[in-house]
Amino acid sequence: MLSIQELGTSILGDNPKSFYILGGSEYGVKKKYIDILVNKIGKLTEYPDMDSLLRLLNKKQLIPLQPSVYIVRYDEAFVSAVSDKSASVLKGLKFSGVIICLYEQVKHIIKLDKYFPENTAAVDNVSPQFLSKYLHSDFPKLPDRFIDIAVNNSDNYCQAQNICRCMSFAPLEELFNLEDSEILKIFGLADSSTEAQIRAGVASRNFKYLTELIDNYDNVDSVLYTILQTMIELDKLKDNKYAQSDIRDYAKYWTREDIYYMFNNTYSQLKKSRSSGAIDNKLVLTYLFALLKYTKIPAPEVMN
């Protein structure tokens, strides 16, 4: 398997490979590499699966195909059918451009690496040093201090890019006079990790963790919406066990009935917060989090 350094050297060099398999969760870095190749080659073309792409490239063309970066996303059929013979055919394919197959599931990358060890790379979260290097390249006019804020307060490259993009549109002379904590609040970053933590806490039904998390958190609406979104996502995960999600591993703790009643209980509290006057935010959230401790979450009518 290619290391992230070998992958970068290959793509940034004068003679990139004709075929790459990119796995891992860091889509932002994958997109950066794709953009670099598109800038070199000049065209981007997406195909639904490798089978249809290979049929095109193996077909004799009256008018030669233009050089292109061909993207195929999450083609499980290709993984299932790959063999020594099909790998040999693909390695010997002659065409103008680069094929990039994108995957996220570890099992897919492990299998493909057996057949394409010189073409496969796992692009997971990169180190802060690499992240800083990429962001300095993307935003050369943004001072080091703001790049550091983005690096230290983001979960991945895409999020860091969005932070830098927002900062680049702001009057920098005014930002310089602010504390880092104030800058984080301006760009909505102070609670950026809290939403993910609440999602994980709700999905894992961890009452103690959630009550400690909200001790100094006063945006009750945001938490209620996060709970509702978490229930919707859990419901989708019950239908598709292969769907990618940061809470996928917790779906096993939920039944359809529990998801339904937790959604309804949360929605009921959201309506009450809209119709009544002052409410005790912490009491509302503690009540909802306490429902997670039930073996079977009760219906709102029962609790009322």
Disulfide bonds with the S-S distance in Angstrom:
none
